[in-house]
Amino acid sequence: MEITPPGGRAGGPVAPPTRRRRVRRTRRTALVLALTGAVVIPGAIVLATGGHRSSTRPGAHAGGPFAASSGAPPSPGAPGLGDPLMPLDGNGGYTVRRYTLDFDWRAAKTPFAAGATISATATQALSRFDLDFAGNTLHEVTVDGRAARAVRDGDELVVTPARPIPDGATFTVRVAYTADPTQHRHRDDAIQDYGWVPTPDGTVLCAQPDGAKMIFPVNDHPSLRAPVTFRITTPPGLGAVANGRLVERVRRPDGRTRWTYDSEEPVAAQLVQMAIGRFTFVDSTGPRGLPVRDVVPQGLVADTEEYRALTPDHLAWLERRLGPYPFRRYGVLVGDTDLPVAVETQSLPVLPMADLLGDRVHAERDLVHELTHHWTGDSVAIRRWSDLWLSEGHARFYERLYSDTHGGPDMEAAMRDAYEQHDQWRHDDGAPAEPSAETLFRQMRYDGSALVLYALREKVGEETFERIERSWVTTYQGRAAGTRDFVALASRVAGEDLKPFLTSWLYGPHTPPMPGHPDWEVTPVED
């Protein structure tokens, strides 16, 4: 994600701005689901109220070392993965094989019928399991076609199937609900408001960091990924788009259109995108014939064309440094919204229109930042939330490196400015790899973390640094990796133990000396 200060300008040590969305909640009946063609599950759900006590194994990771053996009796899956910053993100006891999402969109800011089909595999014998699911009006839940008991416990939907699920068994969960496209939540960092982002005639999504549960029932942690099928029905005149490839577009007798998209690759919940509006689809190609499709509100096509047309050049520039683009297609979704942040939703990042209507230097910084995430953050996912510096730090580093030779600020000057403020950021936001849940998306994870990579380059030299970077994205492509993995890989490629050097940069209250720049000084901390 790229944070943009007031005035639409990205980067720099400026406090991130706010985003504004309004919330209201309404309900529809289960009958509406049947009439609108969304997923409707036979059998009645048993809704219950009251608390749900946490599993006796709260740190269990799906498929991880805590998974029950095949001979163990059925027991509850953990309600979270135990991430130190967000313990209830994700769920234990199963892995998701695919999400199939049905959205029967009606009008902007208007609740609509929705359904989710979740194919999963049990990693322990399950007596019950959790889904991350917030808000929305729940109608029916079944497991393998049988009505299941469901209890809401905060953001957890606790599902008890009619029969226990054996270890290693595949099973299918179906959830029918009324989606509320006005739902959002707030954070006091760069994210600000997140969830559903309204546009004049539809919506875009900003699920980062853990807002996917406001969109659909999900196993939501950045280390967890699964392919997604989207089936979106829109009224006449409105289009729909989502991650991946358009599989089918069918005009129905009533004039509505059903759009089916396949994500093609597994995608983390925070990187899911589904947008609805009056769009123009603009097709082009990138390096080696890569399909590039921009999705643009109809009134913004001409005004955003100049900067959108730079994408093939950005792809080629990054491929020379990081290797081949890791997904099957790419494109920019232009958001007709006042949202002052861009988000790296997989294969289809959303950039607010203001990012593409200003000057070229700042437009390119945003474009390169979100594109870089597709190597580091989307393809190489973070293992836990404290590893976010690897995602945002890389995106900011290459954004600034590109801008340095394309009319923007000098890279060394920008890093020296970040160095001067680094102790203050450590004091306010935590060291690069030591955020709190509240300071995840503060300035330290952007320029402060890019400075760590700059220090590493100064330490090992440009040639070795480039080998480390290419090895990082190729070794862990399609996988989750963390800080310890990066330190070990960098040491291996450099042929020296970099753990003491990187540990001093990534942890602790004080900024180390910058290699090669003994004259750089850190500004004293102010409380």
C-alpha positions as CSV (number, residue, x, y, z in Angstrom):
1,M,0.0,0.0,0.0
2,E,1.2,3.5,-0.8
3,I,0.4,6.3,1.7
4,T,-0.3,9.7,0.2
5,P,-0.1,12.9,2.1
6,P,-2.6,15.7,1.7
7,G,-2.6,17.1,-1.9
8,G,-2.2,13.7,-3.5
9,R,1.6,13.5,-3.0
10,A,3.1,10.1,-2.1
11,G,5.9,9.4,0.3
12,G,8.0,11.4,2.5
13,P,7.8,11.8,6.3
14,V,4.4,13.3,6.3
15,A,1.7,12.0,8.5
16,P,-0.8,9.9,6.5
17,P,-4.2,11.3,5.7
18,T,-7.7,10.0,6.5
19,R,-10.3,8.3,4.4
20,R,-14.0,8.9,4.7
21,R,-16.8,6.5,4.4
22,R,-20.2,6.2,5.9
23,V,-21.8,3.2,7.5
24,R,-25.3,1.9,7.9
25,R,-26.7,-1.5,8.4
26,T,-29.9,-3.0,7.0
27,R,-31.3,-6.5,6.6
28,R,-32.9,-8.6,3.9
29,T,-34.8,-11.8,4.2
30,A,-33.6,-15.2,3.1
31,L,-36.4,-15.1,0.5
32,V,-34.6,-12.3,-1.3
33,L,-31.6,-14.7,-1.7
34,A,-33.7,-17.2,-3.5
35,L,-35.4,-14.5,-5.7
36,T,-32.1,-12.9,-6.7
37,G,-30.2,-16.0,-7.7
38,A,-27.5,-15.8,-5.0
39,V,-26.3,-18.9,-3.3
40,V,-29.2,-20.3,-1.2
41,I,-28.5,-23.3,1.0
42,P,-31.2,-25.9,1.8
43,G,-31.9,-26.5,5.5
44,A,-32.2,-24.0,8.4
45,I,-29.3,-22.5,10.3
46,V,-29.4,-22.7,14.1
47,L,-28.5,-19.2,15.3
48,A,-27.3,-18.8,18.8
49,T,-26.1,-16.0,21.0
50,G,-23.6,-15.8,23.8
51,G,-19.9,-16.3,24.1
52,H,-17.6,-18.8,22.5
53,R,-14.6,-19.9,24.5
54,S,-11.3,-20.1,22.8
55,S,-9.9,-23.4,21.7
56,T,-7.5,-25.0,24.1
57,R,-4.9,-24.7,21.4
58,P,-5.0,-20.9,20.6
59,G,-1.8,-20.8,18.6
60,A,-2.6,-23.6,16.2
61,H,-1.8,-22.8,12.6
62,A,-3.7,-24.6,9.9
63,G,-1.6,-27.4,8.7
64,G,1.2,-26.4,11.1
65,P,3.1,-28.3,13.7
66,F,0.1,-28.2,16.1
67,A,-2.3,-30.0,13.8
68,A,-3.9,-33.0,15.5
69,S,-2.8,-36.5,14.6
70,S,-5.1,-38.7,12.7
71,G,-6.0,-40.7,15.8
72,A,-6.9,-37.8,18.0
73,P,-10.6,-37.3,18.9
74,P,-12.5,-34.4,17.3
75,S,-11.8,-31.0,18.9
76,P,-12.4,-27.4,18.1
77,G,-10.1,-25.7,15.5
78,A,-8.3,-22.7,16.9
79,P,-10.1,-19.3,16.6
80,G,-6.9,-17.7,15.4
81,L,-3.4,-18.4,14.2
82,G,-1.9,-16.7,17.2
83,D,-0.1,-14.0,15.3
84,P,1.5,-11.9,18.1
85,L,0.0,-8.7,16.7
86,M,-3.4,-9.9,15.6
87,P,-4.0,-13.3,17.4
88,L,-7.5,-13.9,16.0
89,D,-6.6,-13.4,12.4
90,G,-7.0,-16.6,10.5
91,N,-8.3,-19.9,11.9
92,G,-6.8,-23.3,12.8
93,G,-7.9,-26.8,12.0
94,Y,-8.3,-26.5,8.2
95,T,-6.9,-25.1,5.0
96,V,-9.0,-23.4,2.4
97,R,-8.8,-24.9,-1.1
98,R,-11.0,-22.4,-2.9
99,Y,-13.5,-19.6,-2.2
100,T,-16.5,-19.2,-4.6
101,L,-18.2,-15.9,-3.9
102,D,-21.7,-14.8,-5.2
103,F,-22.6,-11.1,-5.1
104,D,-26.0,-10.0,-6.4
105,W,-25.3,-6.2,-6.5
106,R,-28.2,-3.8,-6.6
107,A,-27.2,-0.2,-6.1
108,A,-24.5,1.8,-4.4
109,K,-24.7,1.7,-0.6
110,T,-27.6,-0.8,-0.7
111,P,-27.5,-4.2,1.0
112,F,-27.6,-7.1,-1.4
113,A,-27.8,-10.9,-1.4
114,A,-24.5,-12.7,-1.2
115,G,-23.2,-16.2,-0.7
116,A,-19.8,-17.9,-0.1
117,T,-18.9,-21.5,-0.8
118,I,-15.7,-22.6,0.9
119,S,-13.9,-25.8,-0.1
120,A,-11.5,-26.9,2.6
121,T,-9.4,-29.7,4.0
122,A,-9.3,-30.5,7.7
123,T,-5.8,-30.6,9.3
124,Q,-7.2,-32.2,12.5
125,A,-10.4,-34.0,13.5
126,L,-12.8,-31.1,13.9
127,S,-15.7,-30.9,16.2
128,R,-16.2,-27.2,15.2
129,F,-14.2,-24.5,13.4
130,D,-14.2,-20.8,13.0
131,L,-14.5,-18.4,10.0
132,D,-13.6,-14.7,10.2
133,F,-16.8,-12.9,9.5
134,A,-18.0,-9.5,10.7
135,G,-21.2,-7.7,10.3
136,N,-23.6,-8.6,7.5
137,T,-26.9,-10.4,8.1
138,L,-26.5,-14.2,8.3
139,H,-29.1,-16.4,6.8
140,E,-28.0,-20.0,6.4
141,V,-24.9,-22.2,6.9
142,T,-24.4,-25.7,5.8
143,V,-21.5,-28.1,6.0
144,D,-21.5,-30.8,3.2
145,G,-25.2,-30.0,2.6
146,R,-26.3,-30.4,6.2
147,A,-27.5,-27.6,8.3
148,A,-24.9,-26.4,10.8
149,R,-25.0,-24.6,14.1
150,A,-23.5,-21.2,13.9
151,V,-22.6,-18.8,16.7
152,R,-21.3,-15.3,16.3
153,D,-18.5,-14.4,18.8
154,G,-17.3,-10.9,17.9
155,D,-15.6,-11.3,14.5
156,E,-15.6,-15.1,14.7
157,L,-18.4,-17.2,13.1
158,V,-18.2,-20.5,15.0
159,V,-19.6,-23.3,13.0
160,T,-20.5,-26.7,14.5
161,P,-21.2,-29.3,11.7
162,A,-23.9,-31.9,12.1
163,R,-21.1,-34.5,12.2
164,P,-17.4,-34.1,13.2
165,I,-15.0,-33.8,10.3
166,P,-12.2,-36.4,10.2
167,D,-8.6,-35.3,10.0
168,G,-7.6,-35.0,6.3
169,A,-11.2,-34.9,5.0
170,T,-12.3,-32.4,2.4
171,F,-15.5,-30.5,3.2
172,T,-17.6,-27.7,1.8
173,V,-19.1,-24.8,3.8
174,R,-21.9,-22.7,2.3
175,V,-22.9,-19.4,3.9
176,A,-25.8,-17.3,2.7
177,Y,-26.0,-13.7,3.9
178,T,-27.0,-10.2,3.1
179,A,-23.9,-8.1,2.4
180,D,-23.7,-4.5,3.6
181,P,-21.6,-2.5,1.2
182,T,-21.4,0.5,3.7
183,Q,-19.3,-1.4,6.3
184,H,-16.0,0.0,7.2
185,R,-13.6,0.2,10.2
186,H,-11.0,2.6,11.3
187,R,-7.3,2.5,12.2
188,D,-5.1,5.3,13.4
189,D,-2.4,4.8,10.9
190,A,-2.1,5.1,7.1
191,I,-5.0,2.7,6.6
192,Q,-7.6,4.9,8.3
193,D,-11.0,3.6,7.1
194,Y,-11.0,0.3,5.3
195,G,-13.5,-2.3,4.0
196,W,-16.0,-1.4,1.4
197,V,-15.1,1.9,-0.4
198,P,-18.1,3.6,-2.0
199,T,-17.9,5.2,-5.4
200,P,-20.6,7.3,-7.1
201,D,-22.2,4.2,-8.8
202,G,-20.6,1.2,-7.1
203,T,-17.7,0.2,-4.9
204,V,-14.1,-0.8,-4.7
205,L,-12.5,-2.9,-1.9
206,C,-9.8,-2.0,0.5
207,A,-9.5,-5.1,2.7
208,Q,-6.1,-4.4,4.0
209,P,-5.2,-5.3,6.7
210,D,-8.0,-7.5,8.0
211,G,-11.1,-6.1,6.4
212,A,-12.0,-9.1,4.2
213,K,-14.2,-10.4,6.9
214,M,-16.5,-7.5,6.2
215,I,-16.8,-8.7,2.6
216,F,-17.2,-12.5,3.0
217,P,-16.5,-15.3,5.5
218,V,-12.8,-16.1,5.3
219,N,-9.7,-17.5,6.8
220,D,-8.0,-14.2,7.0
221,H,-4.2,-13.9,7.6
222,P,-1.6,-12.6,5.2
223,S,0.3,-15.9,5.2
224,L,-2.8,-17.8,4.0
225,R,-3.9,-17.9,0.4
226,A,-6.4,-19.7,-1.7
227,P,-7.8,-19.2,-5.3
228,V,-11.1,-17.3,-5.6
229,T,-14.0,-17.6,-8.0
230,F,-16.2,-14.4,-8.2
231,R,-19.7,-14.5,-9.6
232,I,-21.0,-10.9,-9.6
233,T,-24.4,-9.9,-11.0
234,T,-24.9,-6.2,-11.9
235,P,-27.8,-4.1,-13.1
236,P,-27.9,-2.8,-16.7
237,G,-25.2,-0.2,-17.3
238,L,-22.8,-1.4,-14.6
239,G,-19.8,-3.5,-15.0
240,A,-17.9,-5.7,-12.5
241,V,-14.2,-6.6,-12.2
242,A,-12.2,-8.8,-9.8
243,N,-8.7,-10.3,-9.4
244,G,-7.6,-12.4,-12.3
245,R,-9.2,-13.4,-15.6
246,L,-12.7,-12.8,-16.8
247,V,-14.1,-16.3,-17.5
248,E,-17.6,-15.5,-18.6
249,R,-20.0,-12.6,-19.0
250,V,-23.7,-13.6,-19.5
251,R,-26.6,-11.2,-20.1
252,R,-29.7,-12.4,-18.3
253,P,-33.3,-12.1,-19.7
254,D,-34.0,-9.4,-17.1
255,G,-31.2,-7.2,-18.4
256,R,-28.8,-7.9,-15.6
257,T,-25.3,-9.3,-16.3
258,R,-23.4,-12.0,-14.5
259,W,-19.6,-11.7,-14.5
260,T,-17.4,-14.6,-13.5
261,Y,-13.8,-14.1,-12.6
262,D,-11.1,-16.6,-11.6
263,S,-8.2,-15.3,-9.5
264,E,-5.9,-17.8,-11.4
265,E,-3.5,-17.8,-8.5
266,P,-4.0,-18.2,-4.8
267,V,-4.6,-14.8,-3.2
268,A,-4.4,-13.6,0.4
269,A,-7.7,-12.2,1.8
270,Q,-6.3,-8.7,2.2
271,L,-5.4,-8.6,-1.5
272,V,-8.9,-9.5,-2.8
273,Q,-10.5,-6.9,-5.2
274,M,-14.0,-6.7,-6.5
275,A,-15.3,-3.5,-8.0
276,I,-18.5,-2.4,-9.6
277,G,-19.2,0.7,-11.6
278,R,-19.5,2.2,-15.1
279,F,-16.2,1.1,-16.4
280,T,-14.2,1.1,-19.6
281,F,-11.7,-1.8,-20.0
282,V,-8.5,-0.7,-21.7
283,D,-6.3,-3.5,-23.0
284,S,-2.6,-3.4,-23.8
285,T,0.4,-5.6,-23.4
286,G,3.5,-5.7,-21.2
287,P,6.9,-7.4,-21.5
288,R,6.7,-10.8,-23.4
289,G,3.1,-10.2,-24.3
290,L,1.8,-10.0,-20.7
291,P,-1.9,-9.1,-20.8
292,V,-2.5,-5.6,-19.2
293,R,-6.1,-4.5,-18.7
294,D,-6.8,-1.2,-16.9
295,V,-10.3,-0.7,-15.5
296,V,-11.3,3.0,-15.6
297,P,-14.5,4.9,-14.7
298,Q,-15.9,6.0,-18.1
299,G,-15.3,9.7,-17.4
300,L,-11.7,9.3,-16.5
301,V,-10.3,7.3,-19.4
302,A,-8.7,10.2,-21.3
303,D,-7.5,12.1,-18.3
304,T,-5.6,9.1,-16.8
305,E,-4.3,7.7,-20.1
306,E,-0.9,9.3,-20.1
307,Y,0.3,7.8,-16.8
308,R,-1.5,4.5,-17.2
309,A,0.3,4.0,-20.5
310,L,3.6,3.9,-18.6
311,T,2.9,0.5,-17.0
312,P,4.8,-1.5,-19.6
313,D,7.9,0.6,-18.9
314,H,7.5,0.1,-15.2
315,L,7.1,-3.6,-15.6
316,A,10.3,-3.8,-17.7
317,W,12.2,-1.6,-15.2
318,L,11.3,-3.9,-12.3
319,E,11.8,-7.1,-14.2
320,R,15.4,-6.0,-14.8
321,R,15.9,-5.8,-11.0
322,L,13.6,-8.5,-9.6
323,G,13.0,-11.0,-12.4
324,P,9.9,-11.9,-14.4
325,Y,6.6,-10.5,-13.2
326,P,5.1,-13.3,-11.0
327,F,1.5,-13.3,-12.1
328,R,-0.4,-14.0,-15.4
329,R,-1.8,-10.5,-15.9
330,Y,-1.8,-7.0,-14.6
331,G,-3.8,-3.8,-14.7
332,V,-4.7,-0.7,-12.8
333,L,-8.1,-0.1,-11.3
334,V,-8.8,3.7,-11.1
335,G,-10.9,4.4,-8.1
336,D,-13.5,7.2,-8.5
337,T,-13.3,7.9,-4.8
338,D,-11.7,10.3,-2.3
339,L,-9.7,7.4,-0.8
340,P,-6.2,8.9,-0.6
341,V,-4.3,5.6,-0.6
342,A,-3.4,3.1,-3.3
343,V,-3.7,-0.6,-2.5
344,E,-1.8,-3.5,-4.0
345,T,-4.7,-5.8,-4.6
346,Q,-3.3,-8.8,-6.5
347,S,-3.1,-8.3,-10.3
348,L,-5.4,-5.3,-10.1
349,P,-4.2,-2.6,-7.7
350,V,-6.6,0.2,-7.0
351,L,-5.2,3.8,-7.4
352,P,-7.4,6.7,-6.4
353,M,-8.1,9.0,-9.4
354,A,-6.2,11.9,-7.7
355,D,-3.0,9.8,-8.0
356,L,-3.3,9.8,-11.8
357,L,-4.5,13.4,-12.3
358,G,-1.5,15.2,-10.8
359,D,2.1,15.5,-11.8
360,R,4.0,12.7,-13.4
361,V,6.7,12.2,-10.7
362,H,4.1,11.5,-8.0
363,A,1.9,9.4,-10.3
364,E,4.8,7.2,-11.2
365,R,5.9,6.8,-7.6
366,D,2.5,5.4,-6.8
367,L,2.3,3.2,-9.8
368,V,5.8,1.7,-9.2
369,H,5.1,1.3,-5.5
370,E,2.0,-0.8,-6.1
371,L,3.6,-2.8,-8.9
372,T,6.6,-3.6,-6.8
373,H,4.3,-5.2,-4.2
374,H,3.4,-7.9,-6.7
375,W,6.9,-9.3,-6.2
376,T,7.3,-8.5,-2.5
377,G,4.0,-8.7,-0.6
378,D,1.7,-10.4,-3.1
379,S,3.9,-13.2,-4.5
380,V,6.3,-13.4,-1.6
381,A,3.7,-13.0,1.2
382,I,4.7,-12.0,4.8
383,R,4.7,-14.8,7.3
384,R,3.3,-12.7,10.2
385,W,2.3,-9.1,10.6
386,S,5.6,-8.0,12.1
387,D,7.2,-8.9,8.8
388,L,5.3,-6.1,7.1
389,W,8.5,-4.1,6.7
390,L,9.5,-6.6,4.0
391,S,6.5,-5.7,1.9
392,E,6.2,-1.9,2.4
393,G,9.9,-1.3,2.7
394,H,10.6,-3.0,-0.6
395,A,7.8,-1.1,-2.3
396,R,9.1,2.2,-1.0
397,F,12.7,1.4,-1.8
398,Y,12.0,0.7,-5.5
399,E,9.6,3.5,-5.8
400,R,12.3,5.9,-4.6
401,L,15.0,4.2,-6.7
402,Y,12.9,4.6,-9.8
403,S,12.0,8.2,-9.0
404,D,15.6,9.1,-8.5
405,T,16.3,8.6,-12.3
406,H,12.9,9.8,-13.5
407,G,12.7,13.4,-12.4
408,G,12.0,12.8,-8.7
409,P,13.9,13.4,-5.5
410,D,17.5,12.2,-5.1
411,M,17.6,8.7,-3.5
412,E,20.5,9.5,-1.3
413,A,19.0,12.7,-0.1
414,A,15.7,10.9,0.7
415,M,17.5,8.2,2.6
416,R,19.5,10.8,4.6
417,D,16.3,12.5,5.5
418,A,14.8,9.2,6.7
419,Y,18.0,8.5,8.6
420,E,17.7,11.7,10.5
421,Q,14.2,10.9,11.6
422,H,14.8,7.2,12.2
423,D,15.2,7.3,16.0
424,Q,12.0,9.4,16.3
425,W,10.1,6.8,14.2
426,R,11.5,4.0,16.3
427,H,10.3,5.8,19.4
428,D,6.8,6.6,18.0
429,D,6.1,3.6,15.7
430,G,8.5,0.8,16.9
431,A,11.6,-0.5,15.1
432,P,11.1,-1.7,11.5
433,A,10.4,-5.3,12.5
434,E,8.9,-4.4,15.9
435,P,5.5,-2.7,15.2
436,S,2.5,-2.9,17.4
437,A,-0.9,-3.7,16.0
438,E,-1.7,0.0,16.1
439,T,1.5,1.2,14.4
440,L,1.7,-1.3,11.6
441,F,1.2,1.2,8.7
442,R,3.1,4.1,10.2
443,Q,6.0,5.9,8.5
444,M,8.6,3.4,9.8
445,R,7.2,0.6,7.7
446,Y,7.7,2.9,4.6
447,D,10.7,5.1,4.4
448,G,12.0,3.7,7.7
449,S,12.1,0.2,6.3
450,A,13.3,1.3,2.8
451,L,16.3,2.7,4.8
452,V,17.1,-0.8,6.1
453,L,17.4,-2.0,2.5
454,Y,19.5,1.0,1.6
455,A,21.8,0.3,4.5
456,L,22.1,-3.3,3.4
457,R,23.1,-2.2,-0.1
458,E,25.7,0.2,1.3
459,K,27.0,-2.7,3.4
460,V,27.4,-5.4,0.8
461,G,27.6,-3.4,-2.4
462,E,25.2,-2.9,-5.3
463,E,26.0,-6.1,-7.2
464,T,25.6,-8.3,-4.2
465,F,22.4,-6.5,-3.1
466,E,20.8,-7.1,-6.5
467,R,21.6,-10.8,-6.2
468,I,20.0,-10.9,-2.8
469,E,16.9,-9.2,-4.1
470,R,16.5,-11.5,-7.1
471,S,17.1,-14.5,-5.0
472,W,14.6,-13.4,-2.4
473,V,11.7,-13.1,-4.9
474,T,12.6,-16.3,-6.8
475,T,13.3,-18.5,-3.8
476,Y,10.0,-17.6,-2.1
477,Q,7.7,-16.9,-5.1
478,G,4.2,-18.1,-4.2
479,R,5.2,-18.7,-0.6
480,A,5.1,-16.9,2.7
481,A,8.4,-15.8,4.2
482,G,9.5,-13.6,7.2
483,T,12.3,-11.6,8.6
484,R,14.4,-14.6,9.7
485,D,14.2,-16.0,6.2
486,F,15.4,-12.7,4.7
487,V,18.3,-12.4,7.0
488,A,19.4,-16.0,6.4
489,L,19.0,-15.7,2.6
490,A,20.9,-12.4,2.5
491,S,23.8,-13.9,4.5
492,R,23.9,-16.9,2.2
493,V,24.0,-14.9,-0.9
494,A,26.5,-12.4,0.5
495,G,28.8,-15.1,1.8
496,E,28.9,-13.4,5.3
497,D,26.9,-13.5,8.5
498,L,24.6,-10.5,8.2
499,K,22.5,-11.3,11.2
500,P,24.3,-8.9,13.6
501,F,24.1,-6.1,11.1
502,L,20.5,-6.5,10.2
503,T,19.4,-7.3,13.7
504,S,20.7,-3.9,14.8
505,W,18.7,-2.2,12.0
506,L,15.5,-4.1,12.4
507,Y,15.1,-4.2,16.2
508,G,15.8,-2.0,19.2
509,P,15.5,1.7,20.1
510,H,18.5,3.2,18.3
511,T,19.5,3.6,14.7
512,P,23.0,2.1,13.8
513,P,25.6,4.1,11.9
514,M,25.0,4.1,8.1
515,P,27.8,2.2,6.2
516,G,29.8,4.6,4.0
517,H,28.2,7.7,5.5
518,P,30.0,8.5,8.8
519,D,28.7,12.1,8.6
520,W,25.0,11.1,8.7
521,E,23.5,12.0,12.1
522,V,20.2,11.1,13.8
523,T,18.1,13.8,15.2
524,P,17.5,13.5,18.9
525,V,14.1,12.0,20.0
526,E,11.4,14.4,21.2
527,D,8.8,12.9,23.5
